[in-house]
Amino acid sequence: MSGDGSAPGIILEPTDRPSPGLALGLGIQLTAVGLVATITLTTVVFRAAGQSDVNLAWAVFAAIAVSGLTTRHCSRCAGVVWARATSC
């Protein structure tokens, strides 16, 4: 550790604000992970159930739509740091 109290390799402290480019890049990465997990789980379940491609396409659409609506509801209701999570 260095003398200023920070560990080597630490780029941002919890109180630091990331640059817009870094925040955008991290947001895209998290969105990709969420979409891949949603699509993969839906595909595995519907393939295991022997459903057709048409049903699979609708199921993936529905899973992503519900995920998006849930995210929108939580962000509007709870705020940035979930400060008002119990009020909704």
C-alpha positions as CSV (number, residue, x, y, z in Angstrom):
1,M,0.0,0.0,0.0
2,S,1.1,3.5,-0.6
3,G,1.5,6.2,2.0
4,D,-1.8,8.0,1.1
5,G,-4.0,5.1,2.3
6,S,-5.1,3.8,-1.1
7,A,-4.3,0.3,-2.4
8,P,-2.2,0.0,-5.6
9,G,-4.5,-0.5,-8.7
10,I,-7.4,1.4,-7.2
11,I,-8.7,3.8,-9.9
12,L,-11.8,5.2,-8.2
13,E,-12.7,5.5,-4.6
14,P,-16.4,4.9,-3.6
15,T,-16.9,8.7,-3.3
16,D,-15.3,9.5,-6.7
17,R,-17.5,10.3,-9.7
18,P,-16.5,8.4,-12.8
19,S,-16.0,10.1,-16.1
20,P,-19.0,10.0,-18.6
21,G,-17.1,7.7,-20.9
22,L,-16.3,5.2,-18.1
23,A,-19.9,5.3,-16.8
24,L,-21.2,4.7,-20.3
25,G,-18.8,1.8,-20.9
26,L,-19.8,0.2,-17.6
27,G,-23.4,0.7,-18.3
28,I,-23.1,-1.0,-21.7
29,Q,-21.3,-3.9,-20.1
30,L,-23.9,-4.4,-17.4
31,T,-26.7,-4.2,-19.9
32,A,-25.1,-6.8,-22.1
33,V,-24.7,-9.2,-19.2
34,G,-28.3,-8.7,-18.2
35,L,-29.6,-9.3,-21.8
36,V,-27.4,-12.3,-22.3
37,A,-28.6,-13.9,-19.0
38,T,-32.2,-13.2,-19.8
39,I,-32.1,-14.5,-23.4
40,T,-30.0,-17.6,-22.5
41,L,-32.3,-18.6,-19.6
42,T,-35.5,-18.1,-21.7
43,T,-34.0,-20.0,-24.6
44,V,-32.8,-23.0,-22.5
45,V,-36.2,-23.3,-20.8
46,F,-38.2,-23.0,-24.0
47,R,-35.9,-25.4,-25.9
48,A,-36.2,-27.9,-23.0
49,A,-39.9,-27.7,-23.2
50,G,-39.9,-28.4,-26.9
51,Q,-41.5,-25.1,-27.9
52,S,-41.4,-23.7,-31.5
53,D,-39.2,-20.8,-32.7
54,V,-42.3,-18.5,-32.8
55,N,-43.1,-19.2,-29.1
56,L,-39.4,-18.7,-28.2
57,A,-39.2,-15.4,-30.0
58,W,-42.3,-14.1,-28.1
59,A,-40.9,-15.4,-24.8
60,V,-37.6,-13.6,-25.3
61,F,-39.5,-10.4,-26.2
62,A,-41.7,-10.8,-23.2
63,A,-38.8,-11.5,-20.8
64,I,-36.8,-8.4,-22.1
65,A,-39.9,-6.2,-21.9
66,V,-40.8,-7.2,-18.4
67,S,-37.1,-6.8,-17.4
68,G,-37.1,-3.3,-18.8
69,L,-40.4,-2.3,-17.2
70,T,-39.2,-3.6,-13.9
71,T,-36.0,-1.7,-14.1
72,R,-37.9,1.5,-15.1
73,H,-40.3,1.1,-12.2
74,C,-37.5,0.5,-9.7
75,S,-35.5,3.4,-10.8
76,R,-38.5,5.8,-10.7
77,C,-39.8,4.5,-7.4
78,A,-36.6,4.0,-5.5
79,G,-34.3,6.7,-6.8
80,V,-30.7,6.5,-7.6
81,V,-29.6,4.8,-4.3
82,W,-32.8,3.0,-3.4
83,A,-33.5,5.7,-0.8
84,R,-37.3,5.5,-1.0
85,A,-37.6,1.7,-1.8
86,T,-40.2,1.2,1.0
87,S,-42.4,4.1,-0.1
88,C,-43.7,2.5,-3.3
